[in-house]
């Protein structure tokens, strides 16, 4: 039996860390051995040169399995790494506007918004009022409305334009891709069409 680092011993009870008089024992190949005293289970694990791992501490008696704990931990961490790779973290990108934005600047920023949405990121549209521009808040609402309409095919408005101090803020979220029509449905439609 090998010594297990204290970091992993805290998570799962292994070998001498198991505190029970008797355990329900599962062998290294998955067969049920039955309820045995803890010392007997440790002896069997030691003879197989493997570890005794408490896999169900809440059960009565606790369920312990004979396995190579180091190999098990390695496989678990490998699975966690794989699942993290497949995960897509959604970032919030910010694009700033002004109420008196020119058409060319508006189109350029709109292209940036579209590319962010296509990448699956959320977009925070911020419109800052400077000085006396705050008296024309309706201009800011019009700019935000234009943005929402221009990207309606790619995004939904997650948060409608709201004033926060001297800023008007709107958040756009990418639309979820609609699943393609099922092949069964397509064949049904084809069968209904009259033959020529």
C-alpha positions as a LaTeX table, in Angstrom:
\begin{tabular}{lrrr}
\hline
Residue & $x$ (\AA) & $y$ (\AA) & $z$ (\AA) \\
\hline
Unk1 & 0.00 & 0.00 & 0.00 \\
Unk2 & 1.28 & 3.43 & $-0.94$ \\
Unk3 & 0.94 & 6.60 & 1.11 \\
Unk4 & $-1.56$ & 9.06 & $-0.37$ \\
Unk5 & $-0.87$ & 12.80 & $-0.23$ \\
Unk6 & $-2.81$ & 14.64 & 2.47 \\
Unk7 & $-4.54$ & 16.84 & $-0.13$ \\
Unk8 & $-6.45$ & 13.87 & $-1.56$ \\
Unk9 & $-6.90$ & 12.15 & 1.78 \\
Unk10 & $-9.11$ & 15.06 & 2.92 \\
Unk11 & $-11.48$ & 14.58 & 0.00 \\
Unk12 & $-11.88$ & 10.80 & 0.16 \\
Unk13 & $-11.11$ & 8.39 & 2.97 \\
Unk14 & $-8.33$ & 6.04 & 1.92 \\
Unk15 & $-6.68$ & 3.12 & 3.73 \\
Unk16 & $-6.04$ & 3.96 & 7.44 \\
Unk17 & $-8.12$ & 7.18 & 7.20 \\
Unk18 & $-11.31$ & 5.09 & 7.04 \\
Unk19 & $-13.06$ & 5.15 & 10.43 \\
Unk20 & $-15.56$ & 2.27 & 10.55 \\
Unk21 & $-15.63$ & $-1.10$ & 12.28 \\
Unk22 & $-16.88$ & $-2.97$ & 9.24 \\
Unk23 & $-17.33$ & $-2.12$ & 5.58 \\
Unk24 & $-19.18$ & $-3.45$ & 2.55 \\
Unk25 & $-16.25$ & $-4.49$ & 0.34 \\
Unk26 & $-16.06$ & $-4.40$ & $-3.45$ \\
Unk27 & $-13.12$ & $-6.17$ & $-5.06$ \\
Unk28 & $-10.70$ & $-4.72$ & $-7.64$ \\
Unk29 & $-12.67$ & $-6.20$ & $-10.55$ \\
Unk30 & $-16.07$ & $-4.97$ & $-9.25$ \\
Unk31 & $-17.33$ & $-8.15$ & $-7.55$ \\
Unk32 & $-19.17$ & $-7.85$ & $-4.21$ \\
Unk33 & $-17.12$ & $-9.49$ & $-1.44$ \\
Unk34 & $-19.62$ & $-8.64$ & 1.32 \\
Unk35 & $-19.53$ & $-7.05$ & 4.76 \\
Unk36 & $-16.12$ & $-7.56$ & 6.38 \\
Unk37 & $-14.24$ & $-6.01$ & 9.33 \\
Unk38 & $-12.07$ & $-3.01$ & 8.39 \\
Unk39 & $-8.82$ & $-4.85$ & 9.31 \\
Unk40 & $-9.72$ & $-7.72$ & 6.98 \\
Unk41 & $-10.52$ & $-5.27$ & 4.14 \\
Unk42 & $-7.18$ & $-3.47$ & 4.65 \\
Unk43 & $-5.36$ & $-6.83$ & 4.64 \\
Unk44 & $-7.02$ & $-7.88$ & 1.35 \\
Unk45 & $-6.12$ & $-4.50$ & $-0.23$ \\
Unk46 & $-2.53$ & $-4.76$ & 1.04 \\
Unk47 & $-2.14$ & $-8.28$ & $-0.41$ \\
Unk48 & $-3.38$ & $-7.02$ & $-3.81$ \\
Unk49 & $-0.92$ & $-4.06$ & $-3.51$ \\
Unk50 & $-3.86$ & $-1.65$ & $-3.96$ \\
Unk51 & $-5.70$ & 0.93 & $-1.85$ \\
Unk52 & $-8.93$ & 0.67 & 0.12 \\
Unk53 & $-11.11$ & 3.64 & $-0.85$ \\
Unk54 & $-14.34$ & 4.67 & 0.89 \\
Unk55 & $-16.64$ & 5.35 & $-2.09$ \\
Unk56 & $-19.91$ & 5.76 & $-0.14$ \\
Unk57 & $-19.22$ & 7.02 & 3.41 \\
Unk58 & $-22.91$ & 7.89 & 4.04 \\
Unk59 & $-24.05$ & 4.25 & 3.60 \\
Unk60 & $-24.46$ & 1.90 & 6.53 \\
Unk61 & $-22.00$ & 0.19 & 6.61 \\
Unk62 & $-19.75$ & 2.36 & 4.39 \\
Unk63 & $-18.98$ & 0.97 & 0.93 \\
Unk64 & $-15.26$ & 0.55 & 0.24 \\
Unk65 & $-13.60$ & $-0.49$ & $-2.97$ \\
Unk66 & $-10.16$ & $-1.96$ & $-3.60$ \\
Unk67 & $-8.46$ & 0.05 & $-6.36$ \\
Unk68 & $-5.32$ & 1.87 & $-7.41$ \\
Unk69 & $-6.20$ & 5.26 & $-5.95$ \\
Unk70 & $-3.40$ & 7.16 & $-7.70$ \\
Unk71 & $-4.57$ & 5.88 & $-11.08$ \\
Unk72 & $-8.19$ & 6.70 & $-10.17$ \\
Unk73 & $-7.26$ & 10.31 & $-9.23$ \\
Unk74 & $-5.29$ & 10.68 & $-12.47$ \\
Unk75 & $-8.29$ & 9.52 & $-14.54$ \\
Unk76 & $-10.63$ & 11.85 & $-12.63$ \\
Unk77 & $-8.38$ & 14.88 & $-13.20$ \\
Unk78 & $-8.07$ & 13.93 & $-16.87$ \\
Unk79 & $-11.88$ & 13.86 & $-17.21$ \\
Unk80 & $-12.14$ & 17.26 & $-15.48$ \\
Unk81 & $-9.55$ & 18.75 & $-17.86$ \\
Unk82 & $-11.44$ & 17.38 & $-20.88$ \\
Unk83 & $-14.74$ & 18.81 & $-19.67$ \\
Unk84 & $-13.12$ & 22.21 & $-19.07$ \\
Unk85 & $-11.74$ & 22.19 & $-22.63$ \\
Unk86 & $-15.22$ & 21.62 & $-24.05$ \\
Unk87 & $-16.69$ & 24.42 & $-21.94$ \\
Unk88 & $-17.21$ & 27.79 & $-23.61$ \\
Unk89 & $-16.86$ & 30.72 & $-21.27$ \\
Unk90 & $-19.12$ & 33.57 & $-22.28$ \\
Unk91 & $-17.37$ & 36.90 & $-22.11$ \\
Unk92 & $-19.03$ & 40.31 & $-22.07$ \\
Unk93 & $-17.50$ & 42.63 & $-24.66$ \\
Unk94 & $-18.15$ & 46.35 & $-24.36$ \\
Unk95 & $-18.73$ & 48.70 & $-27.29$ \\
Unk96 & $-19.07$ & 52.43 & $-26.58$ \\
Unk97 & $-21.21$ & 54.87 & $-28.48$ \\
Unk98 & $-22.08$ & 58.57 & $-28.29$ \\
Unk99 & $-25.51$ & 60.09 & $-29.01$ \\
Unk100 & $-24.09$ & 62.06 & $-31.98$ \\
Unk101 & $-22.30$ & 59.14 & $-33.66$ \\
Unk102 & $-21.64$ & 59.41 & $-37.41$ \\
Unk103 & $-22.98$ & 56.74 & $-39.77$ \\
Unk104 & $-19.54$ & 55.34 & $-40.68$ \\
Unk105 & $-18.52$ & 55.00 & $-37.02$ \\
Unk106 & $-21.88$ & 53.40 & $-36.25$ \\
Unk107 & $-21.42$ & 50.79 & $-39.02$ \\
Unk108 & $-17.86$ & 50.02 & $-37.87$ \\
Unk109 & $-18.98$ & 49.44 & $-34.27$ \\
Unk110 & $-21.94$ & 47.43 & $-35.52$ \\
Unk111 & $-19.53$ & 45.08 & $-37.37$ \\
Unk112 & $-17.61$ & 44.60 & $-34.13$ \\
Unk113 & $-20.83$ & 43.79 & $-32.27$ \\
Unk114 & $-21.84$ & 41.27 & $-34.93$ \\
Unk115 & $-18.46$ & 39.53 & $-34.79$ \\
Unk116 & $-18.62$ & 39.30 & $-30.97$ \\
Unk117 & $-22.13$ & 37.83 & $-31.14$ \\
Unk118 & $-21.08$ & 35.32 & $-33.81$ \\
Unk119 & $-18.25$ & 34.19 & $-31.49$ \\
Unk120 & $-20.89$ & 33.53 & $-28.80$ \\
Unk121 & $-20.02$ & 36.45 & $-26.53$ \\
Unk122 & $-22.45$ & 38.89 & $-24.92$ \\
Unk123 & $-22.13$ & 42.56 & $-25.82$ \\
Unk124 & $-22.59$ & 45.51 & $-23.50$ \\
Unk125 & $-23.50$ & 48.63 & $-25.48$ \\
Unk126 & $-22.64$ & 51.77 & $-23.52$ \\
Unk127 & $-23.72$ & 55.23 & $-24.65$ \\
Unk128 & $-22.10$ & 58.05 & $-22.66$ \\
Unk129 & $-23.67$ & 61.51 & $-22.47$ \\
Unk130 & $-21.20$ & 64.38 & $-22.10$ \\
Unk131 & $-22.09$ & 67.81 & $-20.79$ \\
Unk132 & $-25.42$ & 69.07 & $-22.06$ \\
Unk133 & $-26.04$ & 65.97 & $-24.19$ \\
Unk134 & $-27.89$ & 64.51 & $-21.19$ \\
Unk135 & $-30.84$ & 66.78 & $-22.01$ \\
Unk136 & $-31.29$ & 64.82 & $-25.26$ \\
Unk137 & $-31.62$ & 61.33 & $-23.80$ \\
Unk138 & $-34.10$ & 60.51 & $-26.59$ \\
Unk139 & $-31.17$ & 60.57 & $-29.09$ \\
Unk140 & $-29.44$ & 57.88 & $-27.05$ \\
Unk141 & $-32.60$ & 55.75 & $-27.02$ \\
Unk142 & $-32.78$ & 56.06 & $-30.83$ \\
Unk143 & $-29.15$ & 54.90 & $-31.21$ \\
Unk144 & $-29.81$ & 51.90 & $-28.93$ \\
Unk145 & $-32.98$ & 51.07 & $-30.88$ \\
Unk146 & $-30.99$ & 51.13 & $-34.16$ \\
Unk147 & $-28.40$ & 48.75 & $-32.68$ \\
Unk148 & $-31.06$ & 46.32 & $-31.44$ \\
Unk149 & $-32.80$ & 46.30 & $-34.83$ \\
Unk150 & $-29.53$ & 45.89 & $-36.76$ \\
Unk151 & $-28.52$ & 42.75 & $-34.83$ \\
Unk152 & $-32.00$ & 41.27 & $-34.30$ \\
Unk153 & $-31.06$ & 38.26 & $-36.47$ \\
Unk154 & $-28.07$ & 37.40 & $-34.22$ \\
Unk155 & $-29.04$ & 38.63 & $-30.76$ \\
Unk156 & $-31.76$ & 39.17 & $-28.23$ \\
Unk157 & $-31.85$ & 42.16 & $-25.91$ \\
Unk158 & $-31.00$ & 40.67 & $-22.53$ \\
Unk159 & $-31.23$ & 44.01 & $-20.74$ \\
Unk160 & $-33.16$ & 46.90 & $-22.22$ \\
Unk161 & $-31.43$ & 50.32 & $-22.38$ \\
Unk162 & $-31.34$ & 51.80 & $-18.88$ \\
Unk163 & $-29.77$ & 55.00 & $-17.58$ \\
Unk164 & $-26.98$ & 54.57 & $-15.02$ \\
Unk165 & $-25.75$ & 58.03 & $-14.11$ \\
Unk166 & $-24.69$ & 59.68 & $-17.38$ \\
Unk167 & $-24.62$ & 56.39 & $-19.31$ \\
Unk168 & $-27.25$ & 54.44 & $-21.19$ \\
Unk169 & $-26.49$ & 50.70 & $-21.05$ \\
Unk170 & $-27.97$ & 47.79 & $-23.02$ \\
Unk171 & $-26.82$ & 44.16 & $-23.00$ \\
Unk172 & $-27.18$ & 41.87 & $-26.04$ \\
Unk173 & $-26.99$ & 38.09 & $-25.80$ \\
Unk174 & $-26.37$ & 35.79 & $-28.80$ \\
Unk175 & $-29.39$ & 33.81 & $-29.99$ \\
Unk176 & $-29.23$ & 30.08 & $-29.41$ \\
Unk177 & $-28.75$ & 28.12 & $-32.61$ \\
Unk178 & $-32.03$ & 26.48 & $-33.57$ \\
Unk179 & $-31.79$ & 22.72 & $-34.06$ \\
Unk180 & $-32.11$ & 21.59 & $-37.66$ \\
Unk181 & $-35.36$ & 19.92 & $-38.73$ \\
Unk182 & $-35.32$ & 16.21 & $-38.01$ \\
Unk183 & $-34.86$ & 13.88 & $-41.02$ \\
Unk184 & $-38.18$ & 12.15 & $-40.23$ \\
Unk185 & $-40.03$ & 15.47 & $-40.51$ \\
Unk186 & $-38.36$ & 16.25 & $-43.86$ \\
Unk187 & $-39.39$ & 12.89 & $-45.33$ \\
Unk188 & $-42.95$ & 13.46 & $-44.17$ \\
Unk189 & $-43.06$ & 16.79 & $-45.99$ \\
Unk190 & $-41.62$ & 15.22 & $-49.15$ \\
Unk191 & $-44.20$ & 12.44 & $-49.12$ \\
Unk192 & $-47.05$ & 14.96 & $-48.91$ \\
Unk193 & $-45.89$ & 16.75 & $-52.06$ \\
Unk194 & $-47.81$ & 15.62 & $-55.15$ \\
Unk195 & $-45.87$ & 13.61 & $-57.71$ \\
Unk196 & $-45.58$ & 15.09 & $-61.20$ \\
\hline
\end{tabular}
